Amino acid sequence: MPITSRRSFVAGLAGATTALPMLSERAVSQLFQAETIAGERSAAELANDESYWSHIQRAFDMDRTMINLNNGGISPTPTHVLEQMIRDLKFVNELPVEHNWRILEPRMESTRRELAKEFGCDPEEMAVVRNASEGLETMILGIDLQRGDEVVITNQNYGRMITTWQQRERREGIVLKQVSFPVPLTDPKVLLKNLEAAITPRTKVIELTHITNLTGQILPIRDVVRMARPRGIEVFVDGAHAFAHFPFTRDELECDYYATSLHKWMHAPIGAGFLYVRKEKIAKLWPLMGSDKTRETNIRKYEEICTHPQANFNAVSTAITFHRTIGGERKIARLRYLRDRWAKALLAESPRVKVLTELGPDKAGAICMFGVEGIDPGKLGSWMLANYRIVNTPIVHPEFNGIRITPSIYTTVDELDTFVDAVKTAIKKGIA
């Protein structure tokens, strides 16, 4: 959203809180003050402006006795988004059969419309689901494959997706191929070459992550799609960590299938995600739960998961509004600034520190992995949690290991500096 448009949007919110019950007066006030501080400055210029980001941080009610550096798993939601969900839950509880199904469920069309606008697709290609895994399971289990058909993935795909493919392999006799690629992936052509080498005339699907959950490497999705499509190979994209993390649209990826979680970088409540399927592909992809034949080409067939709380899905619209008032360019500039702040500080501290994620103003995002030679990452992670109350994510992979650190827009520089000091202490004094 351009600066002038964003300012007008936020100013409109500030003067319309009574007409917009989903946005609390407190939330609008913080956003308005942040926008006043931002002025005409670019995203890069705002990345290290703590006066601006302090207002964004106040939108979250956090337990600051802990330092949460595992926002790649589940991120907290802004307080006003959570309040919207709670209001709807209470409303449903007054008369569930009427309020959940006949009042709140139709309102989800607004969520569908706004998500489609953000992703850049037709609303009739956008299914609102519970998380990325549900969307990917729909793809993996919903595509028709015959015994001997081949599927190519990477060995850095999300574990749940790998095990789902392996179950089809055991049950139906398909052939699963896992390819490797370097960490960090400084040359995307290496991944393309490795994928292409695994393709045969029996290859039907390539499934890979948009950004890995391990090191935060952004993969060249459009190049993979362009390689696979002329061969008649479907490309399934796991965007769990990508959507609302950094700006992109469907057309920039050129993909036909995409699934993501919204409780990570969109800061929606837990239990919301989306599944995108290009319109002409919907009929050939079966839903997880049975659907009537009349809905064969209807994207809503993927939403037939029986009774579920509608409040989670409807609160996504409020989370989208919060995301838009900040802006995708500002968000990723801030996240990269926070990442570089701690990573470069540790690299400067000791040659024993190794960073397995590319750094730079246009590289990766908030997710970054590091290790310290001579210190087991699992033990270091436990030591930081026990002694500094730092929540972190040790990663052990057959080809590499380390600790994944993932700050978010509510993370303060003081919290990151505490983390840096903890690692410096571990390097100098050990963790025994």
SVG drawing of the C-alpha trace seen along z (x, -y; Angstrom):
<svg xmlns="http://www.w3.org/2000/svg" viewBox="-31 -13 68 63">
<polyline fill="none" stroke="black" stroke-width="0.4" points="0.0,0.0 1.5,-3.4 2.4,-5.8 -0.4,-8.3 -3.0,-5.5 -1.9,-4.0 -2.0,-7.3 -5.5,-8.0 -6.5,-4.5 -5.2,-4.8 -6.7,-8.3 -10.1,-6.9 -9.8,-4.2 -9.0,-6.7 -12.2,-8.6 -14.5,-5.6 -14.0,-3.3 -17.7,-3.4 -18.5,-2.2 -15.8,0.5 -16.4,2.6 -13.8,5.1 -11.0,2.6 -10.6,1.4 -10.0,-2.3 -6.7,-1.3 -5.5,0.5 -6.4,-2.3 -4.8,-4.8 -1.5,-2.9 -1.5,-2.5 -2.4,-6.2 0.5,-7.3 2.9,-4.9 1.8,-6.3 2.4,-9.9 5.9,-8.9 6.5,-7.2 5.8,-10.2 7.2,-10.0 10.1,-7.7 10.8,-4.5 10.5,-1.0 14.3,-0.8 14.5,-4.1 11.9,-2.9 13.4,0.5 15.5,-0.7 13.2,-3.4 12.3,-2.2 9.8,-5.0 7.7,-3.7 8.0,0.0 7.2,-0.6 3.6,-1.5 3.4,1.7 4.7,3.7 2.0,2.2 -0.6,3.9 0.4,7.2 -0.1,8.2 3.0,10.2 4.6,12.1 7.8,10.2 9.3,12.4 10.1,14.7 11.9,13.8 10.0,15.6 12.4,16.2 10.3,19.0 7.7,17.1 8.2,19.4 6.0,21.9 3.0,19.8 3.1,16.1 0.9,14.2 -2.0,12.3 -2.6,8.6 -4.8,8.0 -7.7,6.4 -7.7,9.4 -7.9,11.8 -10.7,9.7 -12.7,9.9 -12.4,13.7 -13.5,13.9 -16.5,11.7 -17.6,14.0 -17.1,17.1 -19.3,15.6 -21.9,14.6 -21.9,18.1 -22.3,19.6 -25.6,17.7 -27.3,19.7 -24.8,21.9 -26.9,23.4 -28.1,20.0 -25.2,17.7 -22.3,20.0 -23.9,21.3 -26.4,18.8 -24.8,15.5 -21.0,15.9 -20.4,18.5 -21.7,16.3 -19.5,13.5 -16.4,15.7 -16.9,14.6 -15.4,11.3 -12.3,13.2 -12.2,15.1 -12.4,11.8 -9.6,10.1 -7.3,13.0 -7.8,13.4 -7.0,9.7 -3.8,10.0 -2.7,13.1 -3.8,11.8 -6.3,14.4 -10.0,14.8 -12.0,15.3 -13.4,18.5 -9.9,19.9 -9.4,19.2 -10.4,21.8 -10.2,20.8 -8.8,23.8 -7.3,24.4 -3.6,24.4 -1.0,25.0 -0.8,28.7 -4.5,29.1 -4.1,27.4 -1.0,29.5 -2.7,32.7 -5.6,31.8 -3.1,31.5 -1.1,34.6 -4.0,36.9 -6.3,35.3 -4.3,35.8 -4.9,39.0 -1.7,41.1 -1.1,44.6 1.3,47.2 4.7,46.3 4.0,42.6 6.8,40.5 6.8,37.5 9.8,35.3 10.3,33.4 13.4,32.0 14.7,33.4 14.1,29.9 10.3,30.1 8.2,29.9 8.2,33.2 4.4,33.7 4.4,33.4 7.2,35.9 5.5,38.4 2.2,38.0 3.9,38.7 5.6,41.7 2.3,43.0 1.0,42.9 4.2,44.6 3.6,47.5 -0.1,47.7 -0.3,47.2 3.1,47.9 4.0,44.5 7.7,43.6 9.0,40.8 12.3,39.1 13.9,36.6 16.6,34.3 19.1,32.3 20.4,28.7 23.1,26.7 22.7,24.6 22.7,21.7 21.5,21.9 23.5,19.1 22.8,20.2 19.1,21.1 20.1,22.9 21.6,25.6 18.2,26.6 16.7,26.4 19.4,28.7 18.9,31.2 15.1,31.3 15.5,31.6 17.9,34.5 15.3,36.4 12.5,36.0 11.5,38.9 8.6,39.5 6.7,40.9 7.1,37.7 3.7,36.3 4.2,33.9 6.9,31.7 6.2,30.4 8.4,27.9 8.4,25.1 8.3,21.4 10.6,20.7 12.1,23.5 11.1,23.9 14.6,24.9 17.0,22.1 14.5,19.7 15.9,20.2 13.5,18.7 13.2,21.1 12.8,20.1 9.1,21.2 8.5,19.5 11.5,21.1 10.4,24.5 6.9,23.9 8.3,22.9 10.5,25.9 7.7,28.3 4.6,27.0 5.8,27.9 6.4,31.4 2.8,31.7 4.1,31.9 2.0,30.3 3.9,28.1 2.5,28.0 3.8,25.0 4.0,25.1 3.9,21.4 3.4,21.9 6.2,19.5 6.0,17.1 2.6,15.4 2.5,12.0 6.2,12.6 7.4,10.8 5.5,9.3 4.6,11.4 1.5,12.4 0.2,15.5 1.2,14.1 4.8,13.5 5.0,17.2 2.9,18.4 1.8,21.3 -1.4,23.4 -1.5,24.6 -0.5,22.9 -1.2,23.4 -0.3,21.4 -0.9,20.8 -2.2,17.4 -1.2,17.8 2.4,17.1 3.1,13.9 -0.4,12.6 -0.9,12.8 -4.3,14.3 -5.6,16.5 -4.5,20.1 -6.5,22.3 -6.6,20.4 -4.9,20.8 -5.8,20.9 -5.6,23.2 -5.4,21.7 -6.1,23.8 -6.2,22.3 -9.8,22.5 -9.2,25.0 -7.5,27.4 -10.2,27.5 -12.2,30.3 -9.2,32.7 -8.2,32.2 -10.3,34.2 -11.2,32.7 -10.1,34.3 -13.8,34.9 -16.4,36.1 -18.3,33.4 -21.3,33.6 -20.7,33.8 -22.5,30.5 -19.5,28.9 -16.9,30.5 -15.6,27.2 -16.4,25.1 -13.5,24.1 -15.7,24.4 -15.6,28.2 -12.2,27.9 -13.9,26.2 -16.3,29.0 -14.7,30.1 -17.9,30.5 -18.6,28.5 -15.8,26.0 -15.5,22.6 -16.2,19.9 -14.8,17.1 -11.2,18.1 -11.8,17.7 -13.7,14.4 -11.0,12.7 -8.6,13.2 -10.2,10.1 -9.1,8.0 -5.6,9.4 -5.4,8.5 -6.4,4.9 -3.6,4.8 -1.1,6.2 -2.1,3.6 -1.7,0.7 1.9,1.6 2.6,2.7 4.4,5.7 7.5,3.8 7.9,2.2 7.4,5.6 10.1,7.5 12.5,4.5 12.1,4.6 12.4,8.4 15.6,8.4 17.0,5.6 16.3,7.6 17.8,10.7 21.0,8.9 21.3,7.2 21.8,10.4 23.4,12.5 26.1,10.0 26.8,9.4 27.5,13.1 29.6,13.4 31.7,10.5 32.1,12.1 33.8,15.4 34.9,17.4 33.2,20.4 29.8,18.9 28.4,20.1 25.2,18.7 23.4,21.0 21.1,18.4 21.9,15.7 22.0,12.2 21.3,9.0 18.6,6.5 17.0,8.7 17.8,12.2 15.6,14.6 13.5,13.1 13.1,13.4 14.0,17.1 17.7,17.6 19.8,20.5 23.2,20.4 25.5,22.7 28.6,22.5 31.4,24.9 32.0,27.1 28.6,26.5 25.7,28.9 22.7,26.9 20.2,28.8 22.2,28.2 22.8,24.6 19.1,24.1 18.1,25.7 20.8,23.6 19.4,20.4 15.8,21.3 16.8,22.3 19.1,19.4 17.8,16.5 14.2,17.6 14.8,17.4 12.5,19.6 14.4,21.0 14.3,23.9 17.3,26.3 17.3,28.1 18.9,31.4 19.0,32.4 21.0,35.2 23.0,32.6 23.3,29.7 22.2,28.6 21.9,25.4 19.4,23.2 16.6,21.5 16.0,17.9 12.8,16.2 11.9,12.7 8.7,10.9 7.5,7.4 6.7,7.2 10.3,8.3 12.3,5.5 16.0,4.8 16.6,5.2 15.3,8.8 17.6,9.5 20.6,8.0 19.9,10.2 20.0,13.2 23.3,12.0 24.8,11.5 23.7,15.0 25.4,16.6 28.5,14.6 28.6,15.8 28.2,19.4 31.1,18.9 33.4,17.4 32.5,19.5 30.8,22.6 27.4,24.0 28.5,26.7"/>
</svg>
